[in-house]
Amino acid sequence: MKIGLDIMGGDFAPKATVLGAIAAQKLLSTDQKIVLFGDKEQALPVLSQNNTNPDLFEFVHTTEMIGMGEHGTKAVVQKPDSSISLGFQYLKEGKIDSFSSAGNTGAMLVGAMFSVKTIPGVVRPAIASNVPKLKSGFGILLDVGANADCKPEVLLQFGILGSLYAQHIYGMNNPKVALMNIGEEEEKGNMLTQATFPLMKDSKMFNFVGNIEGRDLFNDKADVLVCDGFTGNVMLKLAETFYILTLKKGFKDEFFDRFNYEQYGGSPILGVNAPVLIGHGISSPEAIKNMLILSRTMIEAKLVDKIKDAFK
């Protein structure tokens, strides 16, 4: 198993990414290796300062990097020797089994769509994220940013993708799938949610429990929460703010501690032909470590194969 990581992506790269790789490597078995994409000359001092043998990793040296503010599509095309571009090239050629980056989200989406491509039958991939529940555990929210505008059949597919992810990665038995709306009644919502509800209700691909409202985001009414990427991104950013506010207010609470993005590492792009994960731009070494471990879990669970089977 070879787990690819862009060490140039993120606000604190390459130090945070290399430190995260060091931490993750200690949790891997001997047949599992992390492949680092980026400037090797910048990575070696970090390894040396932490008494880590460079031979524990494989390196793919790159001479270019895609900045956080660059246009994703243009950057991938114009910078073929960047860490993200080469990472996807290796993923497409089967030289690595997964690829992760805390770098430019647009470039990661473009790379995934045009290199490994979407799974046949999937209209649009979705980015999934974890949302903590008040009692314990967490739910899966998707989409959180890949698709600002969606059609009803796309939201239906998000239900399938989210259900498979919850089941095979987190062991949720027959996960409850709900549609995010402005009311619980079937006829509530805008044109999109009104058209999506009957499709999800009639589907035999997942356990649909109906509409939920924003106030249900943190309770146990649903395990998988489906919405368009615009709504999901707004909700996710608001949820992330809760943790920051508790820190600023100086109080400690177990529930709000679970809003810390570091615990979940990265967000997978579900619906493409290989495990691809996007990390937060401010990812710490702990977040990078957990993103790499999630990558390993997705490979071991053969999640992509299970999604392919579902969409045949």
C-alpha positions in Angstrom: 0.0 0.0 0.0 1.3 3.5 -1.0 -0.4 6.5 0.5 0.4 9.8 -1.4 0.7 13.1 0.4 1.3 16.6 -1.0 3.8 18.1 1.4 3.6 21.6 -0.2 -0.1 22.1 0.4 -1.4 24.1 3.3 -0.7 27.3 5.2 2.0 25.7 7.3 3.6 23.4 4.7 6.0 21.8 4.4 6.8 21.6 8.1 3.3 20.7 9.3 2.8 18.2 6.5 6.1 16.4 7.0 5.6 16.3 10.8 2.1 14.8 10.2 3.7 12.2 7.9 6.2 11.3 10.6 3.4 10.8 13.1 1.3 8.7 10.7 4.3 6.6 9.6 4.6 5.3 13.2 1.1 3.9 13.0 1.5 2.1 9.7 2.5 -1.6 9.1 5.7 -2.5 7.3 3.9 -3.0 4.0 2.4 0.5 4.1 4.4 3.4 2.9 3.8 7.2 2.6 4.9 8.8 -0.7 5.8 12.5 -0.3 5.2 14.8 -3.2 7.1 18.1 -3.0 10.4 19.8 -2.6 12.7 17.1 -1.0 15.3 19.7 0.0 12.7 21.4 2.2 11.5 18.2 3.7 14.9 16.7 4.7 15.7 19.3 7.4 12.4 18.7 9.1 13.0 14.9 9.1 16.6 15.5 10.4 15.4 17.8 13.2 13.0 15.1 14.3 15.5 12.2 14.1 13.6 10.5 11.3 15.2 8.4 8.7 14.3 9.7 5.2 14.3 6.1 3.9 11.1 5.5 5.8 9.4 7.5 3.0 9.4 7.6 -0.7 9.9 11.0 -2.3 8.7 12.4 -5.6 10.6 15.7 -6.0 8.7 18.5 -7.5 9.9 21.9 -8.7 6.5 23.7 -8.7 3.7 24.3 -6.3 0.1 25.5 -6.6 -0.7 28.4 -4.3 -3.9 28.5 -2.2 -5.2 31.5 -4.2 -4.6 30.2 -7.7 -7.3 29.2 -10.2 -7.5 25.4 -9.8 -8.1 24.4 -13.5 -5.4 26.8 -14.8 -2.9 25.8 -12.2 -3.2 22.1 -12.8 -2.6 22.6 -16.5 0.1 25.2 -16.3 2.1 23.6 -13.5 2.5 19.9 -14.5 5.5 19.5 -12.2 3.6 20.7 -9.1 3.1 18.4 -6.1 -0.7 18.2 -6.8 -0.3 17.6 -10.5 2.3 14.9 -10.1 0.4 13.3 -7.2 -2.7 12.8 -9.5 -0.5 11.5 -12.3 0.9 8.9 -9.9 -2.6 8.1 -8.7 -3.9 7.7 -12.2 -1.1 5.4 -13.2 -1.6 3.2 -10.1 1.8 4.1 -8.5 0.0 5.2 -5.3 -3.3 4.0 -3.8 -4.5 7.3 -2.5 -3.7 11.0 -2.6 -4.2 13.7 0.0 -3.5 17.4 0.2 -4.2 20.4 2.4 -3.6 22.7 -0.5 -5.7 24.3 -3.2 -9.2 22.7 -3.0 -10.1 23.7 -6.5 -6.9 22.1 -7.9 -7.7 18.9 -5.9 -11.2 18.8 -7.3 -10.0 19.4 -10.9 -7.2 16.9 -10.5 -9.6 14.2 -9.2 -12.2 14.9 -11.9 -9.8 14.9 -14.9 -7.2 12.3 -13.8 -8.8 9.4 -12.0 -12.2 10.7 -13.1 -15.6 10.0 -11.7 -17.0 6.5 -11.2 -19.3 5.5 -14.1 -22.8 6.4 -13.2 -21.9 9.1 -10.7 -23.1 12.5 -12.0 -21.1 14.6 -9.6 -18.6 13.7 -6.8 -19.3 15.1 -3.4 -17.0 16.3 -0.5 -18.1 14.7 2.8 -17.3 16.0 6.3 -17.9 14.8 9.8 -20.3 16.7 12.1 -20.2 15.8 15.9 -23.4 14.7 17.6 -24.5 16.0 21.0 -24.6 12.6 22.7 -21.7 10.9 21.1 -20.2 10.1 17.7 -20.8 12.1 14.6 -22.8 12.3 11.4 -21.7 12.7 7.7 -22.6 15.9 5.9 -22.4 16.1 2.1 -21.9 18.0 -0.1 -19.8 20.6 1.7 -18.4 22.6 -1.3 -17.9 20.7 -4.5 -21.3 21.5 -6.0 -22.8 24.8 -5.2 -25.8 24.1 -7.5 -27.3 20.6 -7.7 -30.1 18.8 -9.5 -32.4 16.3 -7.7 -30.7 13.2 -9.1 -27.4 14.5 -7.8 -28.7 14.9 -4.2 -30.1 11.4 -4.6 -26.7 10.1 -5.4 -25.2 12.0 -2.5 -27.4 9.9 -0.3 -26.0 6.7 -1.8 -22.4 7.9 -1.5 -22.8 9.1 2.1 -24.6 5.9 3.2 -21.8 3.7 1.8 -19.1 5.9 3.4 -20.8 5.9 6.8 -21.3 2.1 6.6 -17.9 0.9 5.3 -15.6 3.5 6.9 -17.3 4.1 10.2 -19.2 0.9 10.7 -22.6 2.5 10.9 -25.2 -0.2 10.5 -28.0 0.8 8.0 -27.2 4.5 8.4 -30.2 6.9 8.5 -30.1 9.3 5.5 -32.0 12.6 5.7 -32.5 15.6 3.4 -31.6 19.0 4.8 -34.6 21.3 4.4 -36.4 24.2 6.0 -39.2 22.0 7.4 -39.8 18.3 8.1 -43.0 18.0 6.0 -42.6 16.4 2.6 -44.0 19.4 0.7 -41.6 21.9 2.4 -38.5 23.5 0.8 -37.5 25.0 -2.5 -37.8 23.5 -5.9 -34.7 21.4 -5.5 -35.6 19.8 -2.2 -39.3 19.3 -3.2 -38.2 17.4 -6.3 -35.5 15.4 -4.4 -37.7 14.2 -1.6 -39.8 11.7 -3.7 -36.7 10.4 -5.4 -35.0 9.6 -2.0 -38.3 8.3 -0.6 -38.6 5.8 -3.4 -35.0 4.7 -3.4 -34.0 1.3 -2.1 -30.3 2.2 -2.1 -30.3 3.6 1.5 -32.4 4.1 4.6 -34.2 7.4 4.0 -35.8 9.0 7.1 -37.2 12.2 5.5 -36.4 15.9 5.9 -34.5 17.4 8.7 -33.9 21.0 9.7 -30.8 22.9 10.6 -31.5 22.4 14.3 -31.2 18.6 13.8 -27.6 18.8 12.6 -26.2 17.8 16.0 -28.9 15.3 17.2 -29.5 11.7 16.3 -32.3 12.0 13.8 -29.9 11.1 10.9 -26.4 9.7 10.3 -26.0 11.1 6.8 -27.2 14.6 6.0 -27.6 15.5 2.4 -27.6 19.0 0.9 -26.2 21.0 -2.0 -22.6 22.2 -1.6 -23.5 25.8 -1.0 -25.7 25.0 2.0 -23.3 22.4 3.3 -20.3 24.7 3.1 -22.1 27.4 5.0 -23.2 24.9 7.7 -19.7 23.4 8.0 -18.0 26.8 8.3 -20.5 27.8 11.0 -19.9 24.6 12.9 -16.2 25.0 12.8 -16.6 28.4 14.3 -18.1 27.0 17.5 -14.8 25.4 18.4 -12.9 28.7 17.8 -15.4 30.6 19.9 -15.0 28.3 22.9 -11.3 28.8 22.8 -11.7 32.6 22.6 -14.2 32.5 25.4 -11.9 30.4 27.5 -14.1 27.5 28.4 -13.7 23.8 27.9 -16.5 21.5 26.8 -16.3 17.9 25.5 -19.0 18.4 22.8 -17.4 21.6 21.4 -14.0 20.0 21.5 -15.3 17.5 18.9 -15.7 20.4 16.5 -12.0 20.5 16.2 -11.2 19.7 12.5 -7.9 18.1 13.6 -9.7 15.0 14.8 -11.1 14.2 11.4 -8.1 15.0 9.3 -9.5 15.5 5.9 -12.6 15.3 3.8 -12.9 12.7 1.0 -14.1 13.4 -2.5 -16.6 10.6 -2.9 -17.5 9.3 -6.3 -14.1 9.3 -8.0 -12.1 6.2 -9.0 -9.5 6.4 -6.1 -9.4 7.7 -2.5 -8.7 11.4 -2.6 -8.8 13.6 0.5 -8.7 17.3 1.0 -7.4 18.8 4.2 -8.1 22.1 5.9 -5.8 24.9 4.7 -4.7 25.5 8.3 -4.0 21.8 8.9 -1.7 21.0 11.8 0.5 17.9 12.0 -2.3 16.2 13.9 -4.8 16.9 11.2 -2.3 15.6 8.5 -1.7 12.5 10.5 -5.4 11.7 10.8 -5.9 12.5 7.1 -3.3 9.9 6.2 -4.8 7.3 8.5 -8.3 7.9 7.0 -6.7 7.4 3.6 -5.4 4.0 4.8 -8.8 3.1 6.1 -10.5 4.0 2.8 -8.0 1.8 0.9 -8.3 -1.1 3.3 -12.1 -0.9 3.1 -12.1 -1.0 -0.7 -14.6 1.8 -0.5 -14.2 2.8 -4.2 -15.0 -0.8 -5.3 -18.1 -0.8 -3.2 -19.2 2.5 -4.7 -18.6 1.1 -8.2 -20.7 -1.9 -7.4 -23.5 0.3 -6.2 -23.6 2.3 -9.4 -23.4 -0.5 -11.8 
